[in-house]
Amino acid sequence: MTLFQDAHYALRQIAKRPVFSAIVIATLGLGIGANTAVFSILDTVLLRPLPYRHGDRLVHLGARPGAGQQNVQFSVPELADYRRQATTLSIVEHHSMTFSLVGHGEPDRVQTGVVSNDFFRQLGVGVRLGRDFVLADERTGADQVLLLTDRYWRRRFGGDPGIVGQSLRMNGRPITVIGVLPPLPPYPSTDDVFMPTSNCPFRSRPDIIRNRRANMVQLWGRLKPGASLGQAQVEASTILARLRQEYPEVYTDPRLAVPVVPVREEISAGFRTTVLVLFGVVVLVLLITCANVANLTLARMMSREREITLRAALGAGRGRILRQLLTESILVGLLGGIAGLALAAAGMAALRAWVSQVNALGPAVSIDGRVLGFTLAVSVLTGLAFGLLPALQVSRHDLAVALKEGGSQSTAGAGRHHLRNGMIVAQVAISCVLLVMAGLTLQTLANLRAVDPGFRTGNVLTLTITLPFNKYRTPADAKRFFDQLLQGLEARPTVSSAALVSDLPLQGDIGNPSFDIQGAAEEPGRTASFHIASAGFFRTLDIPVLAGRALDARDTDKAPLVVVINRTMAKRYWPHGDPINARIRINGSASGQAPLRTVVGVVGDVRQRGLAEEAGPGFYLPFAQVPSGGMEVLVRTPSDPMTALAEVRSLVARLDPEQPIADVLTLAEVRSQAMASPRLTASLLGLFAGLAFLITAIGIAGVISYSVSERTQEIGIRSALGAQRLDVVGMLVRGGLAVVLAGLVVGIAASALSSRVLASLLYGIRPLDVPTFVVVALFLLVVGFLACLVPARRAVAIEPSIALRS
């Protein structure tokens, strides 16, 4: 009953001062909303169970998360070895390929996951429509069957449940849709559909099934009951050691290892630091918010001092008064939480889209019961945080003095003055930390924008074409299609040049095989990235030729085998010689020893794995000598590259009416996507730092204004005694700046310590970057000076006669 009375009275007090209450609630809403939004990311990526029933026991064999290296791939015989010998894991396989799906509207290129029949059962995932794969689907000669992802089902078939049971065509054969999966993250890759291993025209080939060198699948496992991650790791290493002994001619790389990594760790790798930093930042924003609101609350409570004193005189104990005041602050905190929740919900779609660019769990970011519980807890704690100290200060009273002075003077004025100043120091210090962090990440973004990727991005259209195996059965068939495509494109007046490449810059590479140099001693770890390119590739991307020549029309399938290397490869492996005319053998062939190739040119480096990663050794093979059915098509145009898209579609349809194209992007968009993660970090840090700065600036101005108002009579006396206005303004500004300077000293020291956590997120700048620290300090000093100057000038403008009566 008493609690109900306190709440009722608190609501009346909140309504009694609507402007003050609205300002406080809006301020709290900003701080709590930021925490709610970032906690929804942290909860999804790091805390919430994965959307698999067995998510806590799922592991990836051979995963190398966040290391900038490719995951280990296994051959089909190796898969059988690990399945037979493993006692701690139930092992399944997955690899991803692209096929053409026809029979429902326009032909469509689909990313297809090829999996074991029990893949989804081991993950703990059931189908939402139809049925899952069964063992019979994996047998040789079984009917072709397909599972659709929820995302592809909705996008391609409009969520029509009638698609289950329908027959389509893939790889020239009928294929039946047997089911639709529930919503899942795009993991292990961004697959649209799934098929069993027997349906894949490559994985089901007898030579692939028998070849221990044909590494093409990745392995996942589910820990068996009672088995630990450590036991699984020991077992995987033991199996690899046995295979080394049994097949020494296959396992020649001493660096090969099979790490066993939890799926949760793999999915969050590369984003964990960013999420934790962002969460730390919004907690600091909330601390600034609490300090600001505490100062406002203290000022307001001082206006109620006579009321509180009278209640104490009538018998209310200090505990009773504290409870009443805290009830009011908690209610304000809850209202701020509601406002924050509304702000977070309004920005959730944009936040989800941002996170989805850099993490597989991004689409699952949402406000659920866990996030609501967090917001409730933060709202209550925030109400206690900003209400407790002011309540303790105001509830300290000397009844005799307070009643004698009519409540016009604080009975604990010095203590309250120190408390207000202490809160300003804290706000300035935290703002300094956040502005330094934002400055460092914004400079990282600027540095990445300034990076030369090694090619020219302007006016280039990119798209992917993957030819179906059933139509283009031989490399010669694929070469014929792409040759006709390039000839047709280059004949168009809207096209300056056109080319093919196996993998786009900034998006990784298709492999890093080892190679031998004729006449040189064997060297462990001699590897380079592998690329296939057509004759016009270097011209189309404006990649400079530094020595020798580029790939050109002479490099046909009947000409001597050649290779072009990049500058890093030339410097690393021919540091004192000329690589032109050197001969190398690229290892890793599934069909025996590879032939020797002659180095005919050296070209500039291209950043293949991202803007922040220096180019490593790399080489390019001519498409005419190693034709492939899956290539990236590059089209340079004199103006907007998207204007050529219609002509590309028309030409492809003329060559093959059932051939889809996919991944249509400009090269500028490819570069933009490569900056998604640093742009997300810089944007959010900048947003939260700006929010913290705004709250701090308002807080400084508010506290200085209140302090000046307390000294109005003193200012009147000084003016009446002849003090110059400039001297009075200087005195007031110096007092305010002293508090700001104290906050800056603390903030610079804290920034020096906290900026180190950003080291892994920075590029081209050190965590202790002196210019950033200096600029932030000067900026806060100027803002602090202006926040002190405005109320000081306003105060000295009051006539002394009026000030004396204040």
Secondary structure, 3 states (H helix, E strand, C coil): CHHHHHHHHHHHHHHHCHHHHHHHHHHHHHHHHHHHHHHHHHHHHHHCCCCCCCHHHEEEECCCCCCCCCCCCECHHHHHHHHHHCCCEEEEEEEEEEEEEECCCCCEEEEEEEECCCHHHHHCCCCCEECCCCHHHHCCCCCCEEEECHHHHHHHHCCCHHHCCCEEEECCEEEEEEEECCCCCCCCCCCCEEEEHHHCCCCCCHHHHHCCCCCCEEEEEEECCCCCHHHHHHHHHHHHHHHHHHCCCCCCCCCCCCCEEEHHHHHHCCCHHHHHHHHHHHHHHHHHHHHHHHHHHHHHHHHCHHHHHHHHHCCCCHHHHHHHHHHHHHHHHHHHHHHHHHHHHHCHHHHHHHHHCCCCCHHHCCCCHHHHHHHHHHHHHHHHHHHHHHHHHHHCCCHHHHHHCCCCCCCCHHHHHHHHHHHHHHHHHHHHHHHHHHHHHHHHHHHHHHCCCCCCCCCEEEEEEECCCCCCCCHHHHHHHHHHHHHHHHCCCCCCEEEEECCCCCCCCCCCCEEEECCCCCCCCCECEEEEECCCHHHHCCCCEEEECCCCCCCCCCCCCEEEEEHHHHHHHCCCCCCCCCEEEECCCCCCCCCEEEEEEEECCCCCCCCCCCCCCEEEEECCCCCCCEEEEEEECCCCHHHHHHHHHHHHHHHCCCCCCEEEEEHHHHHHHHCHHHHHHHHHHHHHHHHHHHHHHHHHHHHHHHHHHHCHHHHHHHHHCCCCHHHHHHHHHHHHHHHHHHHHHHHHHHHHHHHHHHHHHCCCCCCCCHHHHHHHHHHHHHHHHHHHHHHHHHHHCCCHHHHHCC
